[in-house]
Amino acid sequence: MSDIASLQTGARLRQGSNIGQPMTRRDGVLKVTGRATYAADNNPEGLLHAVVAAATIARGRVSRLDVAAAKAHPGVVAVITPENRPQLAADPDDKPNPLAFRLDLLQSDAVRYAGQPVAVVIATSLEAASEGAALLAPQYEVEAPRVDLGGESFEAKIVGPGFPGRAESGDFDAEYAACDQTLEATYETPAQYHNAMEPHAIVARWDGDRIEIDTPTQAPAIALGTVARFFGIAPENILIRSPFLGGGFGSKGMLAGPQVLGVMAAKMVGAPVKLVLSRPQMYGPVGHRAQTRQTLRLGMAADGRMTAIAHHTLAATSRFDDFVEPASNASHALYAAKAIRATHDATRIDVGTPRFMRAPGEAPGSAALECAIDEAAFAAGIDPLDFRLRNYAEVEPMHGKPFSSKALRECYLQGAERFGWAGRPLEPQKLRDEKGRLVGRGVGTAQFPAIMFEGKARAVIRADGGGLAETSAEDMGQGAWTALHQIAADSLGLAIDAVEFRAGSSDLPDAGIAGGSGHTATAGTALYRAGEDAIARLTALAVGDRRSPLFGAGNVGVVARDGRLSRQDDESRGESYAAILARAGLSEIEGSGRGVADPATEEAYAKYAHGAVFAEVAVDPDLCQIRVTRLTGAFAAGRIINPRLVESQYYGGMVWGLSFALHEEAVHDRRSGRIMNANLAEYHVPVNADVPSLEAILVEEDDPHVNPLGVKGVGEIGITGTVGAIANAVFHATGIRVRRFPILPADLLREMARG
Amino acid sequence: MNLSLTVNGEPRQIVLDDPRVTLLDLLRERMHLTGSKKGCDRGQCGACTVLVDGRRVNSCLTLAVSLDGASVTTIEGLADGDRLHPVQQAFIDHDGFQCGFCTPGQIMSAVGLILEGEAGDDPERVREAMSGNICRCGAYKGITEAVIDAAAKIASDKQRDAA
């Protein structure tokens, strides 16, 4: 089944029979039968329901809450407001580290964004709690909010999770001044909200100073630290179960305020409490992708080779915390140029703090960059794919580091071949379909950094020869419970069904963060090391035991496969795991492992996944309705653990790209500061009919450096490239360049009316 | 308020102390049938889709008290013991889901669509008819393939049974 050569120098993992297989999801039956348990599905005995009352103004203070009316409603047990809120052990406005977002935990009557929780009502039924929250009928002292990018801005020194806001190589000003041709364009991207299908939810149960929590989190260990900090209890007194997330997309990375309010409510009433946000309440306290305005300046030689790239971003952040969308960083490592400058400014507005949202920085940054590249190619009279190949970065352009691997050229070629790119007319407005619609074809390059967090895992070989692998990883749709299980099985030299996989709970070894497209690399490496460690310990038992057929085989090495250890030089000589443990009188043998990036490799190589996305659109010439008719993405992301799930990740990313290009936008009322479309009918996300035929090509890429498994991330890269490809196809169809996302029929109609 | 409901084939007498209870909240919070999900509570996302008398409805928009005498099928009532319904199996085979949260609604919607006899094998029509169910993970390709595959399987099973 598996193929591990366990040498004295350490085990070596080759393509086993679990890794690389297109297995169906291990949690598939649970998910199609309704038995997969999400946080809000827990109904412990004596449960009370908590409902948040949220601010309907964006700036000011709450002057009155009708607590008496709420309390008088039958079934209402308690109302929490800033007046009676229990003391917390930490100040929600403290920021002990850059990733500890300031939370709204009823610490004052101030309102700093629409949708901010202003009270919590707890009742014996959901209906009573909802009615009680409505009866609070808050009154406000209102201040004029600002929710656009027009206010004062400042240079953002730190962007994203702690990157420098400014990066520069070469002399941009000199190169830009000296080049043959320049392109300058400004693009706008709107505020976007994650809108995972599962609203944030928590079920909290206190027992003295111990607490059990069911809540969705992409990082159980960090969530545990947050609860410990606010409630002044020891981490070992906290258990967080988070087996399944109904989508996270970054919004469930760090606990959001309402989740902490659920813990507070349970403490206050001394009973288990369930708190679930409504859909409109998902547009405020749980993060979003900030609106940006990005300016690209590209300088090129007459042959279309770029010499200078400047990418400047102005991003919105909240009044009270800092998270700056690192959009300009998308230009760091994609195209070769002598001079590259990436800079960021930020402006404070009256919204909830923006946070990570699937491909934070990369998504809006790639959207702007890929459109600008298309505009530059068009200005230079060069096919946009050819233009990208001419500007191919053979090494990471800012520092000259080699890429750990980079099969982007193959992505371009294979994608173009499958899509049928050849023969595309350079000029726009040349193609029509049989219905008379304007047809356009566009391309975009995809790139996403291959990162690792730190994760741990434990692996056990049991007396019966079977295995157990444990890490706290949750499945949020990326397929962790399947891909990680495959890795664990190979690392133990066992069939997948012979290995029990336990995950999704904070009392298991910390799997790190399911984010940044780094989870498989991180938790996978930890599991791989843990299995390797268990096999090494088992090997030591066997080769040191005179009664074992493997006695003395330490020098030649042993192979672990199918639950047996065999001599590497003669695989007929060996014995089963069970036999080794039985003779040693052990009920099991345990290994542990850690997954973390190797600092030397980090220093030596630039690590990115790459891809090329091709889009075809059809635009109704009268109504300007835009339909994406085809999307083909070719991606190279190192070793593929499970091609079926990886394809699905690419499809999902491409659908997000389509959504970014044509659908998503939170529309603010500039007077009230409220979002006018805070629901799933008016905040547009693609439905099935919006999604055309999708193709994903898994381009082979062998990366010996990135991590022991050779895997890069696949969860976010699909968005990058896709947005630009679609926008560029719209230009190719219509000859109209829309520089504001999403591209709407009205934008095209307006331009067409101008003629 | 008393009502008689048949839920997944079992007759149930429900005593309701509150007329505001939706079918979705009745199922989830009072009967602990938590397979049906609440994604929006406004009939916008379809995660709560169940069958009422064989027709797909948004259970979040349906007041429980209005259903006296009705027969309700939820995701929990679809499989025959350990044997999955063809739509459930097809969703697994075609990877028609990722996070799984919208999946019970998608599957009930697909079962309803096939019962309506409107599914056919035209992907365009299936996409349109499944567009009341949002999947934020973007698993639509697999969903469409699964519906077409399951519809064909159900049709051929029927033909075999009739022969």
HADDOCK unambig.tbl for C-alpha pairs under 7 A between the chains (distance, minus, plus):
assign (segid A and resid 24 and name CA) (segid B and resid 92 and name CA) 6.54 0.50 0.50
assign (segid A and resid 24 and name CA) (segid B and resid 93 and name CA) 6.69 0.50 0.50
assign (segid A and resid 28 and name CA) (segid B and resid 92 and name CA) 5.84 0.50 0.50
assign (segid A and resid 31 and name CA) (segid B and resid 100 and name CA) 5.36 0.50 0.50
assign (segid A and resid 31 and name CA) (segid B and resid 103 and name CA) 6.93 0.50 0.50
assign (segid A and resid 32 and name CA) (segid B and resid 88 and name CA) 5.52 0.50 0.50
assign (segid A and resid 32 and name CA) (segid B and resid 103 and name CA) 6.38 0.50 0.50
assign (segid A and resid 32 and name CA) (segid B and resid 104 and name CA) 6.26 0.50 0.50
assign (segid A and resid 33 and name CA) (segid B and resid 75 and name CA) 5.86 0.50 0.50
assign (segid A and resid 33 and name CA) (segid B and resid 76 and name CA) 5.91 0.50 0.50
assign (segid A and resid 34 and name CA) (segid B and resid 35 and name CA) 3.93 0.50 0.50
assign (segid A and resid 34 and name CA) (segid B and resid 75 and name CA) 5.90 0.50 0.50
assign (segid A and resid 34 and name CA) (segid B and resid 76 and name CA) 6.08 0.50 0.50
assign (segid A and resid 34 and name CA) (segid B and resid 104 and name CA) 6.05 0.50 0.50
assign (segid A and resid 35 and name CA) (segid B and resid 35 and name CA) 6.36 0.50 0.50
assign (segid A and resid 41 and name CA) (segid B and resid 34 and name CA) 5.43 0.50 0.50
assign (segid A and resid 127 and name CA) (segid B and resid 20 and name CA) 6.69 0.50 0.50
assign (segid A and resid 127 and name CA) (segid B and resid 21 and name CA) 6.87 0.50 0.50
assign (segid A and resid 196 and name CA) (segid B and resid 136 and name CA) 6.24 0.50 0.50
assign (segid A and resid 197 and name CA) (segid B and resid 39 and name CA) 5.35 0.50 0.50
assign (segid A and resid 197 and name CA) (segid B and resid 101 and name CA) 6.48 0.50 0.50
assign (segid A and resid 197 and name CA) (segid B and resid 102 and name CA) 6.73 0.50 0.50
assign (segid A and resid 197 and name CA) (segid B and resid 136 and name CA) 6.26 0.50 0.50
assign (segid A and resid 198 and name CA) (segid B and resid 39 and name CA) 5.75 0.50 0.50
assign (segid A and resid 198 and name CA) (segid B and resid 101 and name CA) 6.47 0.50 0.50
assign (segid A and resid 199 and name CA) (segid B and resid 39 and name CA) 6.47 0.50 0.50
assign (segid A and resid 245 and name CA) (segid B and resid 99 and name CA) 6.40 0.50 0.50
assign (segid A and resid 246 and name CA) (segid B and resid 99 and name CA) 5.14 0.50 0.50
assign (segid A and resid 246 and name CA) (segid B and resid 100 and name CA) 6.44 0.50 0.50
assign (segid A and resid 246 and name CA) (segid B and resid 101 and name CA) 4.82 0.50 0.50
assign (segid A and resid 247 and name CA) (segid B and resid 99 and name CA) 5.50 0.50 0.50
assign (segid A and resid 278 and name CA) (segid B and resid 40 and name CA) 6.70 0.50 0.50
assign (segid A and resid 279 and name CA) (segid B and resid 39 and name CA) 6.89 0.50 0.50
assign (segid A and resid 279 and name CA) (segid B and resid 40 and name CA) 5.05 0.50 0.50
assign (segid A and resid 476 and name CA) (segid B and resid 99 and name CA) 4.93 0.50 0.50
assign (segid A and resid 477 and name CA) (segid B and resid 98 and name CA) 3.86 0.50 0.50
assign (segid A and resid 477 and name CA) (segid B and resid 99 and name CA) 3.41 0.50 0.50
assign (segid A and resid 477 and name CA) (segid B and resid 100 and name CA) 6.83 0.50 0.50
assign (segid A and resid 478 and name CA) (segid B and resid 98 and name CA) 6.35 0.50 0.50
assign (segid A and resid 648 and name CA) (segid B and resid 139 and name CA) 6.81 0.50 0.50
assign (segid A and resid 651 and name CA) (segid B and resid 138 and name CA) 6.72 0.50 0.50
assign (segid A and resid 652 and name CA) (segid B and resid 137 and name CA) 5.43 0.50 0.50
assign (segid A and resid 652 and name CA) (segid B and resid 138 and name CA) 4.40 0.50 0.50
assign (segid A and resid 652 and name CA) (segid B and resid 139 and name CA) 6.26 0.50 0.50
assign (segid A and resid 655 and name CA) (segid B and resid 138 and name CA) 5.64 0.50 0.50
assign (segid A and resid 680 and name CA) (segid B and resid 44 and name CA) 5.80 0.50 0.50
assign (segid A and resid 680 and name CA) (segid B and resid 45 and name CA) 6.62 0.50 0.50
assign (segid A and resid 681 and name CA) (segid B and resid 44 and name CA) 5.56 0.50 0.50
assign (segid A and resid 687 and name CA) (segid B and resid 131 and name CA) 5.28 0.50 0.50
assign (segid A and resid 687 and name CA) (segid B and resid 134 and name CA) 5.56 0.50 0.50
assign (segid A and resid 688 and name CA) (segid B and resid 127 and name CA) 5.05 0.50 0.50
assign (segid A and resid 688 and name CA) (segid B and resid 128 and name CA) 6.79 0.50 0.50
assign (segid A and resid 688 and name CA) (segid B and resid 130 and name CA) 6.42 0.50 0.50
assign (segid A and resid 688 and name CA) (segid B and resid 131 and name CA) 5.06 0.50 0.50
assign (segid A and resid 688 and name CA) (segid B and resid 140 and name CA) 5.44 0.50 0.50
assign (segid A and resid 689 and name CA) (segid B and resid 127 and name CA) 4.67 0.50 0.50
assign (segid A and resid 689 and name CA) (segid B and resid 128 and name CA) 5.01 0.50 0.50
assign (segid A and resid 689 and name CA) (segid B and resid 131 and name CA) 5.99 0.50 0.50
